[in-house]
């Protein structure tokens, strides 16, 4: 029952994420207009046409007014967010850790979709997410590895956890920034957007250094293999094609965190 309620809550949050994914890259407010509108005909969408998942199938995946096709992304984001919320609550219960990883999942899903669609990683999710991750570290302790060597034990677990969160955000983002800087110096063109740097800082703030570095390594491997395969299959120009690395980073971060800090912990 709890997992079902979390799934329904996730569908609602997923619906809001779709608003953010469309509006934030276009510098539009997510508050006004309060009602969603069709991006093709700009007609306001009625409440009964904006019910998560259900409305998509009732409308046959098309706008009621202009019959333009509704992107499949809207449906996938809602379902993915609902499933992520359900997994967090099913394994961790109605707890603060479950809330932390539900929020983390929602941010990752939004970033994956935004990077795939617009090649943009909005600061509202990356920088805002970093602040949220740091705040959660004070109440949901991170495993202590590196920062604990520099923070006195007498400060207590809460501040050691916060130090680990801040340290992971700084080291993770610093390392990927250095890679991008070296690439620029060697190839004389940008190979990594600064949005990716801010995104890895957010991941580190939420999950700590060990899992953030694991995420970075696995995402780099996945991006290289799948990205090159996609370029070959679609016959795109490898020298100019902009790989949505943030999407690989987000998908890997989501899987790694849910497996290590939600599913494995509960077992």
N, C-alpha and C positions, 0 to 999 in steps of 0.2 A: 504493500500500500504506500509506504514512504517513497519507494523508488518510483512508483507511478506518479505520485504528486510531484516529485522532482522532475520527472520527464515532462509533465505538463508545464511546469514552471520554466523548464528549459526551452520549450516550444515558444513561449511568450518572449523570453529573452532573445531567442533566435530571431524572432520577428523584428525586435528592436535592432538587433545587430545588422539586419538587412538594410534598415534605414541608415545606420551609420556607414555601412559599406558603400552605399550609393552616395550619400551626402558629404561625408568628410573629405574624400579626395577632390570633390568639386567646391570645397570651401562653403558648403551650405550648412545652415543651422539644423541640428537634429531636434530642436525644440519647436521651431516655427518653420513652415506651417505644421500644426499638431497632427493633421491628418495626412496620410500618405497620398501620393498622386502617381499616375501613370507617367513614366518618363517619355512616352511617345506622344500621347494626346494631351497630357498634363491635366486630365480630369481627376478630381478628387475621388479616392477609392472609398466606397461605403464600408461601414464597419462589418457588414455581413460578407463582404468580399475580401476581408482582411483577417479572417480567422486562420491561424497557423495550420498549414498542411491541408486542412479540409477545403478551404476556399480554392486552393490551387487545383484540386481535382474536380471540384464542382464547376469551376470555370473552364475546365479542360486546358489549363495552362495558358489561357489567353485573357486579355483585358476585355471586360464586359462592354466597354464603349467603342474602342477602335479595333478590337480583335487582334492587336499586336501580341506576339508571343511573349509570355512571361519567362524570364530567364530561369533555367533549372536551378541556378544558384540559390534562389529564394527558398525553394523546397529543401535543398540539401543542407543549407545552413541551419534551418529550423530543426530538421531531424537530427543532425549531428550534435547540436547544442542540447537537445532533449536527451539524447542517448548519453552524452558526457555527464550531464547532471544526474541522470539515473544511476550511472556507474559509480559516481562519487558517493551518493547517498546509500546505494546498495552495499557498498563495501565499508564505508566509514560512518554510516548513520547520519542523523541530524546533528552534526558536530561542526566546530569551527574549522577543522582540517577539511571537511567535506565542502564547506563554503569556500575556503581558499582555493581548492582545486577546481571547483565549479566555475569560479570567476576566472581562474587561470585558463581553463578550457575555453570559455567564451571569448576571451581576448585572443587566444591562438586561432580559433576558428575564424574570427573576424579578420585577423591579419592574413591568414591563408587566402581567404576569398578576395580581400582587397588587393593583395599583391598579384594574384593570378589575373584579376580583372583590370586593374589600373596601374600595376607596377608601382604602387604607393603603399607605404607602411605609415599610417597616420600617427602623429605624435601623441594624440589623445590615448592611443592604445599602448605605444611603446614607452614614452616618458611617463604617462599617467600610470601605466602598469608597473613601471619600476617603483614608483612611490607606493603603490598598493602592496607590491611584494615586500618592500622594506617594512611597511607597517605590519603586515601579517607575521613577519619573522619575530616580532616581539611577543606574539601570542601563540604561534604555532612553531615550536622550535625546529630549526634546521639541524642536520647532523653536523657536528663540529669537526673540522679537519684542519684547515689552514689558519683561519682567523684566531682560533683558540690559542695558538702559539704566541699571539701578540696581545691578547686581552687577558688581564688578570682574572684568575678563577673566582676571586672575591667579588667581582662585578656581578656574578650570577649568570645562570643559563640564558636569561632573556637577552642580555647585552652581548653575550658570546654569539647567540644566534643572529642578532642584528649585525654584528661585525662580520659574520660569515656571509650574510646576505649582501652587505655593502662591498665586501672584498670580492665576492663572486661577480657582482655587477661590474666592478671596475676592471678586474683582470680579464674577464670574458670579453667585454667590449673593447678593452685595450688591445687584446691579442688579435681580434679580427680587424680592428682599425689598422694595426701594424701591417697585416697581410695586404689590406687594400692599398696602403701607402706605398709598400714595396712594389706592388703590381703597377701602380701609377708611375713610379720612377723607372721601372724596367720597360713597360710597354707603352708608356706615355698616353694612356687613356684609362678612364675609370673602369675598374672591374668589379667594384663593390660599392653599393650605395650606402650613405650614412644611416639610412633607415635600418639596415641590417645591423649596424653597430649598436644602435639604440635598442633594437629588438633583443640582441643577445644580452644586453645589460638587464633588460626586464626579465628574461629567462633566468639569469643568474640570481637576481633578487628574489625570485620565487623559489627556486629549487637548490640553490647553492652551487659551489664551484664544480664539484665532481660530476653532477648530472648535467650542468650546463656545458662543460667541456665534452662530455660524452655525446650530448646533443649536437654540438658543433662538428665533431668528427663524423658522426653518422650522417648528418645532413650534407656535409661536403661530399661524402662518398656517394650518397643517393643522388645529389644534384649533378655530380660528374657523370655517373653512369646513365641515369635516366635522361638527363639533359642532353647528353651527346646522342643517345639513342633517338630522342625526339627530333633533334636537328637533322640527323641522318634520314629518318623516315619521312620527314616533311620537306627535306632538301632546302632547309634554310641556310643562310650565310652565317657560319659559326663566328665570323669576325665581327658581325654587327648585331646578332640576335641577343636580346636582353633576357637572360635566364631569370625567372622569378625565384631567386634563392630564398627569399623570405618565406615562400610557400613551403619549400622543402624544410627550412628551419622550423617553421611552425608545426608542420605535420610530425616531424621527428620529436620536437619538444613535447608535443601533446602525448605521443605514444610512450616516450621515455618516462615522463612524469606520472602518467596514469598507471603504468605498469609498476614502477619502482616505489612510488609514494602512496598509491591508493590500493591497487590489487594485491601486490606482494606484501604490503604492510598488514592488510587485513587477514591474509592467509597465515 
